Structures are given as C-alpha cells and as structure tokens.
C-alpha cells in the first residue's frame, strides 16, 4: 500500500517546477517577517535561522539576505 515512488517523484517535481528554492524562501520570509527591517543584524540572524530550520541551503539564505550584509 501507499504511493508508488515514481508517482511521488513526478508529483513533487511538477509542484516545484514553477518556482525555485530561493523564490519559496523569499515568500516564506515575506510572510513570517512582514514589516520587519531585515537590515537589522538581529532580525537578519533570526530570519537566517528561521530558513535554516526549514531546510533551506546556506547558499539560498546568504543570497536572499546578502543585500543587508553588503550594507553593513
């Protein structure tokens, strides 16, 4: 019983082809940290930890929050 692995892979790949990992992370940050200034070091640290706990790669996290790091 259960779902066949090939069917599962096909469904997941179809679901995630519209947006890449960075776009999902950006949307998640926008929802979770709505209205917060992510250029603040504490807020940026919380945002990075938030994404890391959800399994996003360090590269995606850095790229997404890089604009604030470069301003420091």
PDB file of N, CA, C, O and CB in Angstrom:
ATOM      1  N   UNK A   1       0.826  -1.178   0.000  1.00  0.00           N
ATOM      2  CA  UNK A   1       0.000   0.000   0.000  1.00  0.00           C
ATOM      3  C   UNK A   1       0.872   1.243   0.000  1.00  0.00           C
ATOM      4  O   UNK A   1       2.095   1.155   0.103  1.00  0.00           O
ATOM      5  CB  UNK A   1      -0.941  -0.003   1.197  1.00  0.00           C
ATOM      6  N   UNK A   2       0.244   2.386  -0.115  1.00  0.00           N
ATOM      7  CA  UNK A   2       0.989   3.645  -0.150  1.00  0.00           C
ATOM      8  C   UNK A   2       1.078   4.175  -1.563  1.00  0.00           C
ATOM      9  O   UNK A   2       0.391   3.709  -2.472  1.00  0.00           O
ATOM     10  CB  UNK A   2       2.391   3.462   0.429  1.00  0.00           C
ATOM     11  N   UNK A   3       1.925   5.141  -1.720  1.00  0.00           N
ATOM     12  CA  UNK A   3       2.097   5.791  -3.016  1.00  0.00           C
ATOM     13  C   UNK A   3       3.378   5.280  -3.661  1.00  0.00           C
ATOM     14  O   UNK A   3       4.421   5.178  -3.016  1.00  0.00           O
ATOM     15  CB  UNK A   3       2.133   7.340  -2.866  1.00  0.00           C
ATOM     16  N   UNK A   4       3.277   4.964  -4.936  1.00  0.00           N
ATOM     17  CA  UNK A   4       4.445   4.477  -5.664  1.00  0.00           C
ATOM     18  C   UNK A   4       5.510   5.572  -5.724  1.00  0.00           C
ATOM     19  O   UNK A   4       5.185   6.735  -5.965  1.00  0.00           O
ATOM     20  CB  UNK A   4       4.052   4.020  -7.092  1.00  0.00           C
ATOM     21  N   UNK A   5       6.766   5.217  -5.509  1.00  0.00           N
ATOM     22  CA  UNK A   5       7.842   6.214  -5.515  1.00  0.00           C
ATOM     23  C   UNK A   5       7.915   7.040  -6.796  1.00  0.00           C
ATOM     24  O   UNK A   5       8.186   8.240  -6.741  1.00  0.00           O
ATOM     25  CB  UNK A   5       9.156   5.531  -5.301  1.00  0.00           C
ATOM     26  N   UNK A   6       7.680   6.419  -7.939  1.00  0.00           N
ATOM     27  CA  UNK A   6       7.743   7.169  -9.200  1.00  0.00           C
ATOM     28  C   UNK A   6       6.631   8.199  -9.290  1.00  0.00           C
ATOM     29  O   UNK A   6       6.851   9.315  -9.763  1.00  0.00           O
ATOM     30  CB  UNK A   6       7.662   6.217 -10.392  1.00  0.00           C
ATOM     31  N   UNK A   7       5.450   7.836  -8.844  1.00  0.00           N
ATOM     32  CA  UNK A   7       4.324   8.765  -8.846  1.00  0.00           C
ATOM     33  C   UNK A   7       4.589   9.925  -7.889  1.00  0.00           C
ATOM     34  O   UNK A   7       4.264  11.073  -8.190  1.00  0.00           O
ATOM     35  CB  UNK A   7       3.023   8.038  -8.460  1.00  0.00           C
ATOM     36  N   UNK A   8       5.162   9.626  -6.771  1.00  0.00           N
ATOM     37  CA  UNK A   8       5.503  10.647  -5.787  1.00  0.00           C
ATOM     38  C   UNK A   8       6.538  11.623  -6.346  1.00  0.00           C
ATOM     39  O   UNK A   8       6.393  12.837  -6.198  1.00  0.00           O
ATOM     40  CB  UNK A   8       6.030   9.995  -4.504  1.00  0.00           C
ATOM     41  N   UNK A   9       7.582  11.092  -6.990  1.00  0.00           N
ATOM     42  CA  UNK A   9       8.613  11.953  -7.588  1.00  0.00           C
ATOM     43  C   UNK A   9       8.022  12.858  -8.662  1.00  0.00           C
ATOM     44  O   UNK A   9       8.355  14.041  -8.738  1.00  0.00           O
ATOM     45  CB  UNK A   9       9.742  11.101  -8.187  1.00  0.00           C
ATOM     46  N   UNK A  10       7.146  12.299  -9.492  1.00  0.00           N
ATOM     47  CA  UNK A  10       6.519  13.093 -10.550  1.00  0.00           C
ATOM     48  C   UNK A  10       5.674  14.220  -9.961  1.00  0.00           C
ATOM     49  O   UNK A  10       5.728  15.355 -10.435  1.00  0.00           O
ATOM     50  CB  UNK A  10       5.653  12.198 -11.450  1.00  0.00           C
ATOM     51  N   UNK A  11       4.905  13.910  -8.945  1.00  0.00           N
ATOM     52  CA  UNK A  11       4.043  14.919  -8.323  1.00  0.00           C
ATOM     53  C   UNK A  11       4.858  16.035  -7.683  1.00  0.00           C
ATOM     54  O   UNK A  11       4.518  17.210  -7.814  1.00  0.00           O
ATOM     55  CB  UNK A  11       3.141  14.272  -7.277  1.00  0.00           C
ATOM     56  N   UNK A  12       5.915  15.674  -7.003  1.00  0.00           N
ATOM     57  CA  UNK A  12       6.762  16.680  -6.352  1.00  0.00           C
ATOM     58  C   UNK A  12       7.464  17.538  -7.386  1.00  0.00           C
ATOM     59  O   UNK A  12       7.536  18.757  -7.230  1.00  0.00           O
ATOM     60  CB  UNK A  12       7.794  16.011  -5.435  1.00  0.00           C
ATOM     61  N   UNK A  13       7.982  16.924  -8.437  1.00  0.00           N
ATOM     62  CA  UNK A  13       8.682  17.707  -9.462  1.00  0.00           C
ATOM     63  C   UNK A  13       7.729  18.659 -10.179  1.00  0.00           C
ATOM     64  O   UNK A  13       8.121  19.779 -10.509  1.00  0.00           O
ATOM     65  CB  UNK A  13       9.353  16.774 -10.479  1.00  0.00           C
ATOM     66  N   UNK A  14       6.508  18.249 -10.424  1.00  0.00           N
ATOM     67  CA  UNK A  14       5.515  19.135 -11.036  1.00  0.00           C
ATOM     68  C   UNK A  14       5.156  20.283 -10.114  1.00  0.00           C
ATOM     69  O   UNK A  14       4.977  21.416 -10.562  1.00  0.00           O
ATOM     70  CB  UNK A  14       4.260  18.355 -11.404  1.00  0.00           C
ATOM     71  N   UNK A  15       5.053  20.002  -8.863  1.00  0.00           N
ATOM     72  CA  UNK A  15       4.687  21.016  -7.884  1.00  0.00           C
ATOM     73  C   UNK A  15       5.759  22.088  -7.757  1.00  0.00           C
ATOM     74  O   UNK A  15       5.437  23.268  -7.615  1.00  0.00           O
ATOM     75  CB  UNK A  15       4.435  20.373  -6.534  1.00  0.00           C
ATOM     76  N   UNK A  16       7.010  21.703  -7.805  1.00  0.00           N
ATOM     77  CA  UNK A  16       8.107  22.628  -7.554  1.00  0.00           C
ATOM     78  C   UNK A  16       8.780  23.162  -8.812  1.00  0.00           C
ATOM     79  O   UNK A  16       9.838  23.783  -8.709  1.00  0.00           O
ATOM     80  CB  UNK A  16       9.122  21.963  -6.710  1.00  0.00           C
ATOM     81  N   UNK A  17       8.220  22.948  -9.975  1.00  0.00           N
ATOM     82  CA  UNK A  17       8.854  23.467 -11.182  1.00  0.00           C
ATOM     83  C   UNK A  17       8.525  24.934 -11.428  1.00  0.00           C
ATOM     84  O   UNK A  17       9.275  25.616 -12.125  1.00  0.00           O
ATOM     85  CB  UNK A  17       8.434  22.647 -12.375  1.00  0.00           C
ATOM     86  N   UNK A  18       7.441  25.430 -10.883  1.00  0.00           N
ATOM     87  CA  UNK A  18       7.053  26.817 -11.122  1.00  0.00           C
ATOM     88  C   UNK A  18       7.989  27.803 -10.435  1.00  0.00           C
ATOM     89  O   UNK A  18       8.258  28.869 -10.988  1.00  0.00           O
ATOM     90  CB  UNK A  18       5.635  27.047 -10.650  1.00  0.00           C
ATOM     91  N   UNK A  19       8.486  27.485  -9.264  1.00  0.00           N
ATOM     92  CA  UNK A  19       9.371  28.381  -8.531  1.00  0.00           C
ATOM     93  C   UNK A  19      10.576  27.594  -8.035  1.00  0.00           C
ATOM     94  O   UNK A  19      10.484  26.395  -7.771  1.00  0.00           O
ATOM     95  CB  UNK A  19       8.627  29.057  -7.348  1.00  0.00           C
ATOM     96  N   UNK A  20      11.699  28.278  -7.912  1.00  0.00           N
ATOM     97  CA  UNK A  20      12.865  27.598  -7.361  1.00  0.00           C
ATOM     98  C   UNK A  20      12.917  27.812  -5.844  1.00  0.00           C
ATOM     99  O   UNK A  20      12.075  28.501  -5.269  1.00  0.00           O
ATOM    100  CB  UNK A  20      14.170  28.110  -8.034  1.00  0.00           C
ATOM    101  N   UNK A  21      13.909  27.213  -5.225  1.00  0.00           N
ATOM    102  CA  UNK A  21      14.043  27.236  -3.765  1.00  0.00           C
ATOM    103  C   UNK A  21      14.137  28.662  -3.234  1.00  0.00           C
ATOM    104  O   UNK A  21      13.564  28.973  -2.191  1.00  0.00           O
ATOM    105  CB  UNK A  21      15.272  26.440  -3.334  1.00  0.00           C
ATOM    106  N   UNK A  22      14.847  29.517  -3.934  1.00  0.00           N
ATOM    107  CA  UNK A  22      15.020  30.902  -3.484  1.00  0.00           C
ATOM    108  C   UNK A  22      13.688  31.652  -3.477  1.00  0.00           C
ATOM    109  O   UNK A  22      13.429  32.449  -2.574  1.00  0.00           O
ATOM    110  CB  UNK A  22      16.028  31.633  -4.383  1.00  0.00           C
ATOM    111  N   UNK A  23      12.860  31.405  -4.460  1.00  0.00           N
ATOM    112  CA  UNK A  23      11.559  32.071  -4.514  1.00  0.00           C
ATOM    113  C   UNK A  23      10.667  31.620  -3.353  1.00  0.00           C
ATOM    114  O   UNK A  23       9.967  32.435  -2.752  1.00  0.00           O
ATOM    115  CB  UNK A  23      10.866  31.783  -5.860  1.00  0.00           C
ATOM    116  N   UNK A  24      10.695  30.330  -3.044  1.00  0.00           N
ATOM    117  CA  UNK A  24       9.920  29.831  -1.904  1.00  0.00           C
ATOM    118  C   UNK A  24      10.418  30.452  -0.603  1.00  0.00           C
ATOM    119  O   UNK A  24       9.623  30.858   0.244  1.00  0.00           O
ATOM    120  CB  UNK A  24      10.002  28.294  -1.823  1.00  0.00           C
ATOM    121  N   UNK A  25      11.741  30.523  -0.453  1.00  0.00           N
ATOM    122  CA  UNK A  25      12.327  31.115   0.756  1.00  0.00           C
ATOM    123  C   UNK A  25      11.951  32.585   0.872  1.00  0.00           C
ATOM    124  O   UNK A  25      11.638  33.067   1.960  1.00  0.00           O
ATOM    125  CB  UNK A  25      13.860  30.960   0.747  1.00  0.00           C
ATOM    126  N   UNK A  26      11.982  33.291  -0.242  1.00  0.00           N
ATOM    127  CA  UNK A  26      11.635  34.717  -0.225  1.00  0.00           C
ATOM    128  C   UNK A  26      10.176  34.930   0.181  1.00  0.00           C
ATOM    129  O   UNK A  26       9.867  35.828   0.964  1.00  0.00           O
ATOM    130  CB  UNK A  26      11.893  35.344  -1.604  1.00  0.00           C
ATOM    131  N   UNK A  27       9.295  34.108  -0.353  1.00  0.00           N
ATOM    132  CA  UNK A  27       7.878  34.206   0.033  1.00  0.00           C
ATOM    133  C   UNK A  27       7.673  33.890   1.515  1.00  0.00           C
ATOM    134  O   UNK A  27       6.895  34.553   2.201  1.00  0.00           O
ATOM    135  CB  UNK A  27       7.029  33.257  -0.822  1.00  0.00           C
ATOM    136  N   UNK A  28       8.373  32.879   1.989  1.00  0.00           N
ATOM    137  CA  UNK A  28       8.270  32.487   3.387  1.00  0.00           C
ATOM    138  C   UNK A  28       8.760  33.603   4.297  1.00  0.00           C
ATOM    139  O   UNK A  28       8.131  33.899   5.313  1.00  0.00           O
ATOM    140  CB  UNK A  28       9.064  31.207   3.644  1.00  0.00           C
ATOM    141  N   UNK A  29       9.879  34.224   3.939  1.00  0.00           N
ATOM    142  CA  UNK A  29      10.394  35.356   4.716  1.00  0.00           C
ATOM    143  C   UNK A  29       9.413  36.519   4.708  1.00  0.00           C
ATOM    144  O   UNK A  29       9.188  37.156   5.737  1.00  0.00           O
ATOM    145  CB  UNK A  29      11.748  35.812   4.165  1.00  0.00           C
ATOM    146  N   UNK A  30       8.834  36.790   3.553  1.00  0.00           N
ATOM    147  CA  UNK A  30       7.890  37.899   3.439  1.00  0.00           C
ATOM    148  C   UNK A  30       6.675  37.682   4.345  1.00  0.00           C
ATOM    149  O   UNK A  30       6.160  38.629   4.939  1.00  0.00           O
ATOM    150  CB  UNK A  30       7.440  38.068   1.980  1.00  0.00           C
ATOM    151  N   UNK A  31       6.226  36.442   4.445  1.00  0.00           N
ATOM    152  CA  UNK A  31       5.083  36.152   5.305  1.00  0.00           C
ATOM    153  C   UNK A  31       5.469  36.220   6.783  1.00  0.00           C
ATOM    154  O   UNK A  31       4.758  36.820   7.589  1.00  0.00           O
ATOM    155  CB  UNK A  31       4.507  34.773   4.975  1.00  0.00           C
ATOM    156  N   UNK A  32       6.597  35.603   7.132  1.00  0.00           N
ATOM    157  CA  UNK A  32       6.993  35.498   8.541  1.00  0.00           C
ATOM    158  C   UNK A  32       7.513  36.811   9.121  1.00  0.00           C
ATOM    159  O   UNK A  32       7.248  37.129  10.280  1.00  0.00           O
ATOM    160  CB  UNK A  32       8.052  34.435   8.693  1.00  0.00           C
ATOM    161  N   UNK A  33       8.248  37.570   8.321  1.00  0.00           N
ATOM    162  CA  UNK A  33       8.882  38.795   8.804  1.00  0.00           C
ATOM    163  C   UNK A  33       8.271  40.037   8.161  1.00  0.00           C
ATOM    164  O   UNK A  33       8.959  41.028   7.918  1.00  0.00           O
ATOM    165  CB  UNK A  33      10.382  38.754   8.531  1.00  0.00           C
ATOM    166  N   UNK A  34       7.007  39.969   7.897  1.00  0.00           N
ATOM    167  CA  UNK A  34       6.288  41.072   7.255  1.00  0.00           C
ATOM    168  C   UNK A  34       6.465  42.362   8.062  1.00  0.00           C
ATOM    169  O   UNK A  34       6.197  42.402   9.263  1.00  0.00           O
ATOM    170  CB  UNK A  34       4.783  40.729   7.108  1.00  0.00           C
ATOM    171  N   UNK A  35       6.914  43.399   7.387  1.00  0.00           N
ATOM    172  CA  UNK A  35       7.060  44.694   8.021  1.00  0.00           C
ATOM    173  C   UNK A  35       8.303  44.880   8.863  1.00  0.00           C
ATOM    174  O   UNK A  35       8.525  45.966   9.399  1.00  0.00           O
ATOM    175  CB  UNK A  35       5.905  44.941   8.847  1.00  0.00           C
ATOM    176  N   UNK A  36       9.120  43.842   8.992  1.00  0.00           N
ATOM    177  CA  UNK A  36      10.340  43.958   9.797  1.00  0.00           C
ATOM    178  C   UNK A  36      11.515  44.362   8.915  1.00  0.00           C
ATOM    179  O   UNK A  36      11.593  43.977   7.749  1.00  0.00           O
ATOM    180  CB  UNK A  36      10.647  42.627  10.523  1.00  0.00           C
ATOM    181  N   UNK A  37      12.413  45.131   9.480  1.00  0.00           N
ATOM    182  CA  UNK A  37      13.602  45.594   8.773  1.00  0.00           C
ATOM    183  C   UNK A  37      14.681  44.517   8.865  1.00  0.00           C
ATOM    184  O   UNK A  37      15.305  44.344   9.912  1.00  0.00           O
ATOM    185  CB  UNK A  37      14.113  46.948   9.359  1.00  0.00           C
ATOM    186  N   UNK A  38      14.897  43.796   7.767  1.00  0.00           N
ATOM    187  CA  UNK A  38      15.879  42.713   7.780  1.00  0.00           C
ATOM    188  C   UNK A  38      17.303  43.216   7.600  1.00  0.00           C
ATOM    189  O   UNK A  38      18.232  42.414   7.497  1.00  0.00           O
ATOM    190  CB  UNK A  38      15.557  41.711   6.699  1.00  0.00           C
ATOM    191  N   UNK A  39      17.489  44.526   7.559  1.00  0.00           N
ATOM    192  CA  UNK A  39      18.860  45.044   7.542  1.00  0.00           C
ATOM    193  C   UNK A  39      19.404  45.123   8.969  1.00  0.00           C
ATOM    194  O   UNK A  39      20.608  45.283   9.169  1.00  0.00           O
ATOM    195  CB  UNK A  39      18.914  46.440   6.861  1.00  0.00           C
ATOM    196  N   UNK A  40      18.516  45.012   9.956  1.00  0.00           N
ATOM    197  CA  UNK A  40      18.940  44.960  11.357  1.00  0.00           C
ATOM    198  C   UNK A  40      19.624  43.615  11.602  1.00  0.00           C
ATOM    199  O   UNK A  40      19.058  42.572  11.272  1.00  0.00           O
ATOM    200  CB  UNK A  40      17.719  45.161  12.332  1.00  0.00           C
ATOM    201  N   UNK A  41      20.827  43.619  12.171  1.00  0.00           N
ATOM    202  CA  UNK A  41      21.571  42.353  12.360  1.00  0.00           C
ATOM    203  C   UNK A  41      20.802  41.291  13.145  1.00  0.00           C
ATOM    204  O   UNK A  41      20.868  40.110  12.803  1.00  0.00           O
ATOM    205  CB  UNK A  41      22.871  42.634  13.070  1.00  0.00           C
ATOM    206  N   UNK A  42      20.080  41.685  14.183  1.00  0.00           N
ATOM    207  CA  UNK A  42      19.336  40.691  14.968  1.00  0.00           C
ATOM    208  C   UNK A  42      18.203  40.086  14.152  1.00  0.00           C
ATOM    209  O   UNK A  42      17.985  38.875  14.189  1.00  0.00           O
ATOM    210  CB  UNK A  42      18.776  41.326  16.249  1.00  0.00           C
ATOM    211  N   UNK A  43      17.485  40.920  13.420  1.00  0.00           N
ATOM    212  CA  UNK A  43      16.386  40.423  12.589  1.00  0.00           C
ATOM    213  C   UNK A  43      16.917  39.529  11.477  1.00  0.00           C
ATOM    214  O   UNK A  43      16.310  38.510  11.150  1.00  0.00           O
ATOM    215  CB  UNK A  43      15.586  41.593  11.992  1.00  0.00           C
ATOM    216  N   UNK A  44      18.051  39.912  10.897  1.00  0.00           N
ATOM    217  CA  UNK A  44      18.650  39.117   9.828  1.00  0.00           C
ATOM    218  C   UNK A  44      19.097  37.755  10.361  1.00  0.00           C
ATOM    219  O   UNK A  44      18.942  36.740   9.681  1.00  0.00           O
ATOM    220  CB  UNK A  44      19.844  39.866   9.201  1.00  0.00           C
ATOM    221  N   UNK A  45      19.646  37.732  11.566  1.00  0.00           N
ATOM    222  CA  UNK A  45      20.068  36.473  12.189  1.00  0.00           C
ATOM    223  C   UNK A  45      18.859  35.581  12.444  1.00  0.00           C
ATOM    224  O   UNK A  45      18.903  34.378  12.190  1.00  0.00           O
ATOM    225  CB  UNK A  45      20.825  36.743  13.512  1.00  0.00           C
ATOM    226  N   UNK A  46      17.781  36.175  12.947  1.00  0.00           N
ATOM    227  CA  UNK A  46      16.553  35.395  13.183  1.00  0.00           C
ATOM    228  C   UNK A  46      15.996  34.858  11.867  1.00  0.00           C
ATOM    229  O   UNK A  46      15.553  33.711  11.802  1.00  0.00           O
ATOM    230  CB  UNK A  46      15.485  36.262  13.896  1.00  0.00           C
ATOM    231  N   UNK A  47      16.016  35.682  10.818  1.00  0.00           N
ATOM    232  CA  UNK A  47      15.499  35.259   9.517  1.00  0.00           C
ATOM    233  C   UNK A  47      16.333  34.112   8.955  1.00  0.00           C
ATOM    234  O   UNK A  47      15.785  33.146   8.424  1.00  0.00           O
ATOM    235  CB  UNK A  47      15.487  36.441   8.531  1.00  0.00           C
ATOM    236  N   UNK A  48      17.658  34.217   9.071  1.00  0.00           N
ATOM    237  CA  UNK A  48      18.534  33.150   8.572  1.00  0.00           C
ATOM    238  C   UNK A  48      18.292  31.854   9.335  1.00  0.00           C
ATOM    239  O   UNK A  48      18.215  30.783   8.732  1.00  0.00           O
ATOM    240  CB  UNK A  48      20.012  33.564   8.689  1.00  0.00           C
ATOM    241  N   UNK A  49      18.173  31.946  10.655  1.00  0.00           N
ATOM    242  CA  UNK A  49      17.918  30.750  11.470  1.00  0.00           C
ATOM    243  C   UNK A  49      16.556  30.150  11.133  1.00  0.00           C
ATOM    244  O   UNK A  49      16.406  28.930  11.081  1.00  0.00           O
ATOM    245  CB  UNK A  49      17.990  31.093  12.975  1.00  0.00           C
ATOM    246  N   UNK A  50      15.576  31.004  10.907  1.00  0.00           N
ATOM    247  CA  UNK A  50      14.226  30.559  10.535  1.00  0.00           C
ATOM    248  C   UNK A  50      14.275  29.724   9.258  1.00  0.00           C
ATOM    249  O   UNK A  50      13.686  28.645   9.192  1.00  0.00           O
ATOM    250  CB  UNK A  50      13.282  31.773  10.345  1.00  0.00           C
ATOM    251  N   UNK A  51      14.982  30.230   8.243  1.00  0.00           N
ATOM    252  CA  UNK A  51      15.081  29.498   6.973  1.00  0.00           C
ATOM    253  C   UNK A  51      15.916  28.230   7.122  1.00  0.00           C
ATOM    254  O   UNK A  51      15.604  27.201   6.523  1.00  0.00           O
ATOM    255  CB  UNK A  51      15.688  30.394   5.888  1.00  0.00           C
ATOM    256  N   UNK A  52      16.963  28.306   7.911  1.00  0.00           N
ATOM    257  CA  UNK A  52      17.819  27.135   8.115  1.00  0.00           C
ATOM    258  C   UNK A  52      17.045  25.998   8.779  1.00  0.00           C
ATOM    259  O   UNK A  52      17.192  24.836   8.402  1.00  0.00           O
ATOM    260  CB  UNK A  52      19.042  27.507   8.966  1.00  0.00           C
ATOM    261  N   UNK A  53      16.222  26.339   9.770  1.00  0.00           N
ATOM    262  CA  UNK A  53      15.408  25.311  10.446  1.00  0.00           C
ATOM    263  C   UNK A  53      14.409  24.672   9.502  1.00  0.00           C
ATOM    264  O   UNK A  53      13.951  23.555   9.743  1.00  0.00           O
ATOM    265  CB  UNK A  53      14.668  25.914  11.637  1.00  0.00           C
ATOM    266  N   UNK A  54      14.070  25.361   8.443  1.00  0.00           N
ATOM    267  CA  UNK A  54      13.132  24.816   7.469  1.00  0.00           C
ATOM    268  C   UNK A  54      13.823  24.112   6.312  1.00  0.00           C
ATOM    269  O   UNK A  54      13.177  23.713   5.343  1.00  0.00           O
ATOM    270  CB  UNK A  54      12.259  25.911   6.938  1.00  0.00           C
ATOM    271  N   UNK A  55      15.139  23.961   6.417  1.00  0.00           N
ATOM    272  CA  UNK A  55      15.864  23.137   5.464  1.00  0.00           C
ATOM    273  C   UNK A  55      16.409  23.856   4.244  1.00  0.00           C
ATOM    274  O   UNK A  55      16.875  23.200   3.313  1.00  0.00           O
ATOM    275  CB  UNK A  55      14.995  22.067   5.017  1.00  0.00           C
ATOM    276  N   UNK A  56      16.368  25.172   4.216  1.00  0.00           N
ATOM    277  CA  UNK A  56      16.919  25.888   3.072  1.00  0.00           C
ATOM    278  C   UNK A  56      18.437  25.868   3.138  1.00  0.00           C
ATOM    279  O   UNK A  56      19.022  25.886   4.221  1.00  0.00           O
ATOM    280  CB  UNK A  56      16.398  27.339   3.026  1.00  0.00           C
ATOM    281  N   UNK A  57      19.067  25.831   1.976  1.00  0.00           N
ATOM    282  CA  UNK A  57      20.527  25.750   1.911  1.00  0.00           C
ATOM    283  C   UNK A  57      21.161  27.071   2.335  1.00  0.00           C
ATOM    284  O   UNK A  57      20.538  28.129   2.254  1.00  0.00           O
ATOM    285  CB  UNK A  57      20.984  25.374   0.491  1.00  0.00           C
ATOM    286  N   UNK A  58      22.395  26.989   2.782  1.00  0.00           N
ATOM    287  CA  UNK A  58      23.141  28.187   3.185  1.00  0.00           C
ATOM    288  C   UNK A  58      23.277  29.158   2.030  1.00  0.00           C
ATOM    289  O   UNK A  58      23.217  30.372   2.227  1.00  0.00           O
ATOM    290  CB  UNK A  58      24.527  27.808   3.711  1.00  0.00           C
ATOM    291  N   UNK A  59      23.458  28.638   0.826  1.00  0.00           N
ATOM    292  CA  UNK A  59      23.593  29.494  -0.352  1.00  0.00           C
ATOM    293  C   UNK A  59      22.330  30.311  -0.576  1.00  0.00           C
ATOM    294  O   UNK A  59      22.410  31.516  -0.815  1.00  0.00           O
ATOM    295  CB  UNK A  59      23.902  28.654  -1.595  1.00  0.00           C
ATOM    296  N   UNK A  60      21.182  29.685  -0.503  1.00  0.00           N
ATOM    297  CA  UNK A  60      19.916  30.396  -0.707  1.00  0.00           C
ATOM    298  C   UNK A  60      19.728  31.446   0.382  1.00  0.00           C
ATOM    299  O   UNK A  60      19.326  32.575   0.097  1.00  0.00           O
ATOM    300  CB  UNK A  60      18.723  29.407  -0.714  1.00  0.00           C
ATOM    301  N   UNK A  61      20.017  31.079   1.620  1.00  0.00           N
ATOM    302  CA  UNK A  61      19.862  32.014   2.737  1.00  0.00           C
ATOM    303  C   UNK A  61      20.790  33.209   2.552  1.00  0.00           C
ATOM    304  O   UNK A  61      20.363  34.354   2.703  1.00  0.00           O
ATOM    305  CB  UNK A  61      20.151  31.312   4.086  1.00  0.00           C
ATOM    306  N   UNK A  62      22.045  32.955   2.230  1.00  0.00           N
ATOM    307  CA  UNK A  62      23.001  34.039   2.048  1.00  0.00           C
ATOM    308  C   UNK A  62      22.595  34.928   0.880  1.00  0.00           C
ATOM    309  O   UNK A  62      22.601  36.153   0.998  1.00  0.00           O
ATOM    310  CB  UNK A  62      24.407  33.480   1.825  1.00  0.00           C
ATOM    311  N   UNK A  63      22.244  34.317  -0.246  1.00  0.00           N
ATOM    312  CA  UNK A  63      21.851  35.100  -1.418  1.00  0.00           C
ATOM    313  C   UNK A  63      20.628  35.966  -1.133  1.00  0.00           C
ATOM    314  O   UNK A  63      20.543  37.105  -1.592  1.00  0.00           O
ATOM    315  CB  UNK A  63      21.568  34.176  -2.598  1.00  0.00           C
ATOM    316  N   UNK A  64      19.700  35.428  -0.387  1.00  0.00           N
ATOM    317  CA  UNK A  64      18.476  36.157  -0.085  1.00  0.00           C
ATOM    318  C   UNK A  64      18.718  37.311   0.885  1.00  0.00           C
ATOM    319  O   UNK A  64      18.096  38.366   0.761  1.00  0.00           O
ATOM    320  CB  UNK A  64      17.441  35.212   0.488  1.00  0.00           C
ATOM    321  N   UNK A  65      19.601  37.119   1.830  1.00  0.00           N
ATOM    322  CA  UNK A  65      19.864  38.145   2.841  1.00  0.00           C
ATOM    323  C   UNK A  65      21.117  38.952   2.541  1.00  0.00           C
ATOM    324  O   UNK A  65      21.474  39.829   3.328  1.00  0.00           O
ATOM    325  CB  UNK A  65      19.990  37.508   4.203  1.00  0.00           C
ATOM    326  N   UNK A  66      21.784  38.691   1.452  1.00  0.00           N
ATOM    327  CA  UNK A  66      23.047  39.341   1.105  1.00  0.00           C
ATOM    328  C   UNK A  66      22.927  40.852   0.999  1.00  0.00           C
ATOM    329  O   UNK A  66      23.841  41.571   1.405  1.00  0.00           O
ATOM    330  CB  UNK A  66      23.564  38.790  -0.192  1.00  0.00           C
ATOM    331  N   UNK A  67      21.831  41.341   0.467  1.00  0.00           N
ATOM    332  CA  UNK A  67      21.696  42.779   0.290  1.00  0.00           C
ATOM    333  C   UNK A  67      21.885  43.511   1.611  1.00  0.00           C
ATOM    334  O   UNK A  67      22.420  44.619   1.631  1.00  0.00           O
ATOM    335  CB  UNK A  67      20.335  43.117  -0.309  1.00  0.00           C
ATOM    336  N   UNK A  68      21.457  42.910   2.707  1.00  0.00           N
ATOM    337  CA  UNK A  68      21.604  43.544   4.012  1.00  0.00           C
ATOM    338  C   UNK A  68      23.037  43.429   4.522  1.00  0.00           C
ATOM    339  O   UNK A  68      23.538  44.347   5.172  1.00  0.00           O
ATOM    340  CB  UNK A  68      20.637  42.919   5.017  1.00  0.00           C
ATOM    341  N   UNK A  69      23.692  42.322   4.237  1.00  0.00           N
ATOM    342  CA  UNK A  69      25.052  42.105   4.710  1.00  0.00           C
ATOM    343  C   UNK A  69      25.994  43.089   4.019  1.00  0.00           C
ATOM    344  O   UNK A  69      26.911  43.617   4.647  1.00  0.00           O
ATOM    345  CB  UNK A  69      25.499  40.643   4.453  1.00  0.00           C
ATOM    346  N   UNK A  70      25.770  43.336   2.719  1.00  0.00           N
ATOM    347  CA  UNK A  70      26.631  44.238   1.980  1.00  0.00           C
ATOM    348  C   UNK A  70      26.506  45.675   2.476  1.00  0.00           C
ATOM    349  O   UNK A  70      27.439  46.464   2.322  1.00  0.00           O
ATOM    350  CB  UNK A  70      26.308  44.168   0.506  1.00  0.00           C
ATOM    351  N   UNK A  71      25.381  46.020   3.061  1.00  0.00           N
ATOM    352  CA  UNK A  71      25.166  47.375   3.552  1.00  0.00           C
ATOM    353  C   UNK A  71      25.924  47.642   4.834  1.00  0.00           C
ATOM    354  O   UNK A  71      26.196  48.800   5.153  1.00  0.00           O
ATOM    355  CB  UNK A  71      23.699  47.623   3.769  1.00  0.00           C
ATOM    356  N   UNK A  72      26.278  46.591   5.590  1.00  0.00           N
ATOM    357  CA  UNK A  72      26.954  46.761   6.883  1.00  0.00           C
ATOM    358  C   UNK A  72      28.343  47.327   6.725  1.00  0.00           C
ATOM    359  O   UNK A  72      29.043  47.530   7.717  1.00  0.00           O
ATOM    360  CB  UNK A  72      27.030  45.443   7.617  1.00  0.00           C
TER     361      UNK A  72
END
